[in-house]
Amino acid sequence: MKLFALFKKEAVLCIAAICALLTMLAVPPDSAYAGYIDMWMLCLLFSLMAVVALVGRCGAFRFLAVWLLGRVDGGRGLGVTLVLLPFFASMLVTNDVALLTFVPFTLLVLEQTGCRERTVEVLVLQTAAANLGSMATPVGNPQNLYLYGAYGLSAGGFFAAVAPLAALSCAALAAAAAFVLPKQLPAFRLEKAPLRNRGRLAVYGGLFLLCLLTVFRVLPYGLLTAVVLAAVLLMEPELLKELDYGLLLTFVCFFIVSGNLGRVEAVRSGLRALLERSTLLTAALASQVISNVPAAVLLSAFTDNWRDLLRGVNIGGLGTPVASLASLITLKLYLRSEAPRPGRFLAVFGAVNLLGLAGLLLAALVF
């Protein structure tokens, strides 16, 4: 029963651990294993998770949402604002955090405005927005952070690769969101969301800047990790119990899988053949099956074409519900809402995601 509960809670980690153990049968543990682990990425991911959680505890995200919605008028403005909130927020706080923050808030807003029948459409667009907005920065999602470090990318090269696709995504999402809610809405009033502990929030903002400096290799990752850990222990030590250590362990398992498969000649030659045909399509299609984070880790060991791999795993976040695991957050939250319709959600999700996937793949071949 305990194993079942663990698998239910950490399904991705368990699958990754099983895959790692299976690859160990082909490549028994040796001294080369130490070279598999990307400590820069793990320490930076830990620091970002901690800092974003600290900022969230101050109520900054809800404060921003309430402030923005207080300045929109009518259904078109409300729809665009609700969808673009996670798009831009995910650039800094990751797609997972953006959805965890804004999906419950959106359910409340739609209830108050009498638009509950449009819940599925809004949430599906929000999910696509979080996944696509997160592609625009190195810290927007785990696969970007990993690839940025693994290939030693420059800021200019990274943004040149993803900016056209992110801009196109933003325009398409805004156009779709403008018509998802009725033009005229009844007056609604949101409860105020004051900022808490403004002094601490300023400190946490400084820590986030240190994270960005580390991403762009101005500061060493060891120093950042020590500073963030000290700040958490000093100011909010209970937060250490709440962080997603499962995600960090999942990456460790995928590093082992990727490293071991890279030492199996048949696998190495097969993946390289696929990537030589089209890194973009291989990355996007692999993401549909194993999710875009493990796809990025696995395929990076077999290609130097970082640009198409980066674009492929980000575009590949659209498609199936498992293509980006952040999408499952929306589904879980929706199923907990009043009178959910899972069949309709999956149908709309599939149509929107497949359309977006096809459109962005075509765009990536042009830009």
C-alpha positions, -999 to 999 in steps of 0.1 A, spaced: 0 0 0 28 24 8 45 17 -25 12 23 -43 7 56 -24 43 66 -33 37 58 -70 4 77 -70 21 108 -55 53 106 -74 45 87 -106 71 104 -127 99 100 -102 90 63 -98 90 57 -135 123 76 -139 138 55 -111 127 22 -127 142 34 -160 174 43 -143 176 8 -126 169 -9 -160 197 10 -177 221 0 -149 216 -36 -160 232 -26 -193 258 -3 -179 267 -13 -143 276 16 -119 312 28 -123 332 60 -118 317 75 -150 283 79 -132 296 109 -113 300 127 -146 263 122 -155 250 146 -128 246 183 -136 251 200 -103 248 235 -118 213 227 -129 202 209 -97 215 237 -74 200 264 -95 166 246 -97 166 241 -59 173 278 -54 147 290 -79 120 267 -63 128 281 -29 128 317 -39 96 315 -59 79 298 -29 91 326 -6 77 353 -30 44 334 -32 41 334 6 40 372 5 9 371 -17 27 388 -46 11 367 -74 -25 371 -62 -19 408 -56 -8 413 -92 -37 393 -106 -63 414 -86 -46 446 -95 -46 438 -132 -82 426 -133 -93 457 -115 -82 476 -146 -100 456 -173 -135 463 -187 -158 437 -204 -154 401 -213 -128 406 -240 -104 423 -217 -111 398 -189 -105 368 -211 -72 382 -225 -60 391 -190 -68 357 -175 -50 339 -203 -19 362 -205 -14 363 -168 1 327 -167 19 334 -201 40 362 -187 42 349 -151 56 316 -163 86 333 -177 98 340 -142 81 316 -119 78 285 -141 48 271 -158 39 248 -129 38 277 -104 19 299 -128 -9 273 -131 -10 265 -94 -14 302 -87 -38 314 -114 -61 284 -121 -79 285 -87 -80 323 -90 -96 320 -125 -122 295 -112 -133 321 -86 -134 349 -112 -155 329 -137 -180 319 -109 -184 356 -98 -190 368 -134 -215 341 -143 -192 325 -169 -187 291 -154 -199 275 -187 -167 289 -203 -144 274 -177 -130 246 -199 -120 270 -227 -104 295 -204 -84 269 -185 -72 251 -216 -60 284 -230 -43 292 -197 -25 259 -197 -12 265 -233 -2 300 -222 18 288 -193 36 262 -213 43 286 -242 52 316 -221 77 295 -202 97 289 -233 107 326 -235 133 325 -207 160 301 -193 141 300 -159 107 295 -174 107 257 -172 132 229 -161 141 218 -197 152 253 -206 173 256 -175 189 223 -182 196 229 -219 209 264 -211 235 249 -188 242 217 -207 251 235 -239 267 266 -223 243 288 -242 246 326 -243 217 348 -234 217 363 -270 216 329 -286 189 316 -263 165 345 -268 171 346 -306 160 310 -308 128 313 -288 117 349 -291 99 346 -325 79 316 -314 70 331 -280 58 363 -297 37 344 -322 23 323 -294 14 354 -274 -4 370 -304 -24 338 -311 -34 333 -275 -45 369 -271 -66 366 -303 -83 334 -291 -88 347 -255 -105 379 -268 -136 358 -278 -137 332 -252 -160 352 -228 -192 372 -235 -185 408 -245 -208 421 -218 -204 409 -182 -221 417 -150 -202 439 -125 -180 418 -102 -158 427 -73 -127 407 -62 -116 406 -26 -85 427 -21 -52 408 -19 -27 429 1 10 422 0 23 406 32 57 412 47 69 438 22 103 440 38 108 403 33 94 405 -2 122 430 -11 148 405 2 132 377 -18 133 399 -49 170 404 -43 175 366 -40 157 361 -73 180 386 -90 209 365 -76 193 335 -93 192 353 -126 229 364 -122 238 327 -116 218 316 -147 238 341 -168 270 328 -151 279 360 -133 278 342 -99 289 307 -90 261 283 -83 276 271 -50 275 306 -36 239 311 -47 228 278 -31 245 287 2 229 322 3 194 309 -6 197 281 19 209 304 47 180 329 39 154 301 41 168 287 73 169 322 89 135 336 77 112 306 69 128 273 78 95 254 76 96 260 38 123 234 34 97 207 41 75 219 12 99 220 -17 95 196 -46 125 173 -39 109 147 -61 116 169 -91 153 171 -82 155 133 -78 137 128 -110 164 148 -128 191 127 -111 173 95 -125 170 110 -160 207 120 -159 215 83 -152 192 71 -179 207 95 -204 243 88 -194 238 50 -196 220 50 -229 247 72 -243 271 43 -236 249 17 -255 260 17 -291 227 5 -306 207 32 -287 232 59 -295 233 52 -332 195 49 -334 188 82 -317 215 100 -336 199 88 -369 165 102 -359 180 134 -347 200 139 -379 168 136 -399 150 162 -378 160 173 -343 129 195 -341 104 168 -349 121 141 -329 121 164 -298 85 174 -303 73 138 -308 94 124 -280 78 149 -257 43 136 -265 53 102 -250 78 108 -222 72 146 -215 94 174 -226 117 175 -196 130 139 -199 130 143 -237 154 173 -233 177 154 -210 177 122 -230 182 137 -265 208 163 -255 233 134 -251 230 126 -289 230 160 -307 248 193 -309 218 209 -325 207 227 -294 186 253 -312 161 227 -327 162 206 -296 153 237 -274 125 247 -297 113 211 -302 109 203 -265 92 236 -258 68 233 -287 64 197 -277 48 208 -244 17 211 -265 -1 180 -276 -9 152 -252 -17 158 -215 17 143 -206 37 163 -231 42 189 -204 35 177 -168 23 212 -159 -8 205 -179 -18 178 -154 -19 205 -127 -48 222 -146 -66 189 -151 -63 180 -114 -75 215 -102 -104 214 -127 -116 180 -116 -118 193 -80 -141 222 -91 -178 222 -90 -195 199 -116 -164 191 -138 -168 176 -173 -136 157 -179 -146 144 -213 -153 179 -226 -120 192 -210 -99 165 -227 -117 171 -261 -111 209 -260 -76 204 -247 -67 180 -275 -81 202 -302 -64 234 -290 -31 217 -283 -29 198 -315 -37 229 -335 -10 249 -316 15 221 -320 10 219 -357 10 257 -361 42 262 -341 61 234 -358 53 250 -391 64 283 -378 96 269 -364 105 256 -399 101 291 -413 118 312 -385 
